[in-house]
């Protein structure tokens, strides 16, 4: 269930782009940031 918390960061980042994931331009740029953030939160939450 902790994983769901990480996903919450998705909508927050999406708001910045203005689009959820329909645009491929902001998707890759924000995707890298989102993946890094989720990875950092994943280990911290798991611990």
Protein Blocks (a to p, Z undefined) as FASTA:
>chain_A
ZZmmmmmmmmmmmmmnopaklpmklmmmmmmmmmmmmmmmmmmmmZZ
